[in-house]
Amino acid sequence: MLGILGGTSLFHSQIFSSFEKQQLHTPYGDVIYYRNQVEPVFVYLQRHHADAVRGAGAYTPPHRIQHRANAYALKEIGVDRCIGVYSVGSLNVSLPVGTCVITSDFCALPQLVRAETFFDEDQRGHAVIQFDQGLRKQVLDTVQSLVNESSLRLDAADSASQIVSASCESTLVPVRLYDGGVYVQTAGPRFETPAEVRMLRTFGDVVGMTGASEAVCCSELGIAYMQICMVDNMANGLLSEAEQLQITQFHDNVRHNLKRVEQIIQRVIEVLHQ
């Protein structure tokens, strides 16, 4: 079964609006998730609204998310493939806002992120964690086909000296794709300072607050896992020391990129269930 772990990028999405809300008890806390009622069956877990104690309507900030509970719930439900969808900041000037990054690795320095593991007291903790290459390739190929399709539509409109029609815009939004890159996790909930960004750029290409923890927890439980990241902001101070990250602009970017994220997720779900 396929599981989608979503967050900021999918806050206002209607893709899962018809799903049935369900709850599962785990040793690490009770988890809220959503499940569709038609074939093909898959589940959606909203990481910021999964804590049943706080309630589905309450926002859980990144540093308080119970990653073990969420991963354990996915495993118990029967999820064997998980796609984590992330809103990220770009640490790379060549990855502008609106870029879809299919990361190939992550970095979670212990000084920046608390350890997340199911194996606190035995040798299984000495695990080699990596993204599932088969799942990653399937998703990458799917997104690449979507990129090619959107480019062809834009080229056709340009060659006819026409503005892309509203109907075209409503069905397909151009997507910029980057294959590879490293996801760097910080603890949150605050954004990084320009000085921290200068340091983090030596470790990776995008920065977020949850992806590495979810990668570890899912992988430890034997769930095939990979990441889809949408760049919603340039990291604080990346473009210039004087250009500070504006929260209002960040939220505007998230809303603007929502259609991109939705069409990617919809296409991926269709292909993976063929």
N, C-alpha and C positions, 0 to 999 in steps of 0.2 A: 504494500500500500504506500502511496505517495503522501508525504506530509510537507506542508508549507509553513515555515517559521517566518512570520512577518513582523514588521515594526513600524517605524515612522513613515516609511515609504508607502505603506498600505493603510494608514490610519483612516482615510476617508474613502477607501475603495468600496465599490458596490459588488465586486466579484463574488464575495462570500455572504452577501446580505440574505440570501435565501437558505443558508445553512442552518442546521439545528444546533442550538447551543447545548453542550453536554459538559459533564464534570466528572473528574476521576480522582480518587484518593491515591496518593503516593506516600512513601515513607518520608518524603521531603516537603510535603505540602499538597494541598488539594489544587488541582489544575482545571481551568476552564478552557475548552477548545470547541471547535465548530466542525461539523461533519455534514457533507452533502447526503441527500437521501436517494440519489439516482446513480446509476452506473455511468462512468466509473467512479467508485467511491474513493474519496481522499479527504484529508483533514487539514484544517487551517488552525494554527495556534498563533495568537497575537501576543507576542512576548511581553508587551507593556500592560496587557489586560488579562493575563492568565492566572493571576493569584486569586484563588477563590476566597481567601480570607479577606482580602481588600475589596473584592467584588469586581465584576466585569466592567463596571463603569468607572472604576478608580484607576488612575495612571500609576504604574510602578516605574520609578526612574531606573536607569541602567544598573546602578550599583546595588540595587535591592532586588533585582530579578533573580528568581530561584531557578537557575539554569538546570540543576540536577533534576528538580521536580518536572520541568518541562520536557527534558529529554526522556526521563523515565516514563512519563505519561505517553509520549509518542511510541515508545517501545511496547508498552502494555497494550496500546490500541491496536498495534499490528503494523506500524509504520516501519518499512525497511529501507526506504529512500527518503531523504530529507533535503529540501532546498531552502537554505537560509537567504532571505531577502533583506538587504540592508541599505539604509541611507548613510552615505559616507561623505567625509570631507576629502578633497583631493590634496595630496602631498606632492603632486607632480604637475608642473605647469602645462604639460602636454595633455592632461586629462581634465578638460573643462567641465563646467556644470552641464548636466544632461548626458554625460558619458556612462554607458553601461559597462562595468568592469567585471569580467569573469576571472576572479582571482585564482591563483595557483598555489598560494601558500599564505601563512599568517605568522605574525610575530606578537607574542604576549610576554613582555618582560615581567618577571615577578615583582620588580619594584613598582610597576605601573598597574598590575591587575592581580586580584586575589586568585589563588589557585582554585580551580574547579575540577574535581575528580571524584569518581565513585570509589576509588581505591586508596583510601587514607591509611589502611593498615595491612596491606599485603603487597606482594611483589608484582601484581598485575599492573600497578601504577607505572611501572617502567615500560610504558607503551610507546610505540612509534605512531604518531598521529599524522595523518595526511588526508587530503581530499580524495574522494573516490574518483578515479580517473575515468572510468566508464561512464558514470553519471555526468561528470563534468563535460566530457566530449559530446554526449547527447545534447546537453543544454547549450553548449557553445555552438554546435552545428545548427541547432534550431534558431538561436538568436542571430547567427550569421545569415541564415536564409531570410529572416525577417528584415535584417538590415539591407540585404540585396534587393528585396522586394520593395522596400520603401524608397531606396535610391532609384530604382527603375521608374517608379511612379513620379518621383520628382523630376527625373531627367525627361520623361515624356511631357510633363507639363512645361518644363523650361524650353524644350525644343519647339513647342507650339506657341512659345511666347505668351503663355497664359499663367495666371496665378493659380496655385493649387486650389482646387475647388473645396468648398466647405465639406462636401460629402466625403472627399478623399481624406481631409483632415480628421473627420470624425471616425474614420475606420482605421487609419494608419498614420502614425506620427513618426517622422524620421528618427532613427536611433543611431548613435555613434557607439561603436563597440571597441573595447580593448581586451585583447586576449592575454591574460597573465597578470602579473602584479601581486604585490604582497599587502595583505590587510594587517594593519597595526592596531592593536586594541589598547585603549586607555580605560581607566576606571570610571570616568564620568563622575557626576552628571554634568559638570561644567565642560565647556569647550576648552581647547588647548590654548596656551599663550603662544605668541610668536616665537619666543625662545624655545619652547617645547617643540613647536613645529619644525624648527631648524634641526633639532636633534632627531625627531621622528623621521624626517626625510631620509636619513641615512639607513633606516630600517625598512622602509616600505613606500608604497605608492598611494594608499588610501588609509584613512583613519576612522575608526568607529569605536563603539563602547560595549559591544556584545558578541561579535562574530567569532572571536577566538574561543571564548568560553563555550559557546554552543558547538563549535567544531570538536572540541575535546570531549564534551559530554556525549554527543551523538556517536562519535567514533568509538569511545570506550564501550558503548552498548552494542556495537556492531551494526549501527545504522549507517548506510552509505550516505555521505554528506558532501555538499558543495555549496558555493556562494554565488549569488547574483547581487552586485553592488551598484547602486545608482548614485552618481556624484550630485549631491544637492548643495554643496558649498565648496569654495576654495578654502583650504585650511587658513586659520587666522594668521594674517601677516604674510601669507605666501607670495602674493603679488607685489606687495610693498609694505614696508614697516608702518607706513601711515594709514594703510587701508585695513581697518579693523573689521572683523566679521560682524555683520549686523543680523540680529536674530529675526527681525521682520523680513529681511531679504531671504534668509534661510527658509522660513516658512513659505514664502512666496515661491521659492524654487521647488520645494517639496510638492506644492499644489500643481505647479506647472509641469513637473515631471511625472505626475501620477498616471497620466494616459500612457506614457512610455512604459512604466512599470507594469501597468495592467495588461497592455497588449503582449508584453514579453511573457508574463505569467500565464495568460490565457493560451498563447501559442505553445508554450512548453508543456502545459498540462495536456493539451490535445495530442501532441507528438508522443509524449511518454506513455500515453494510454492507448496508442494505436496497436 
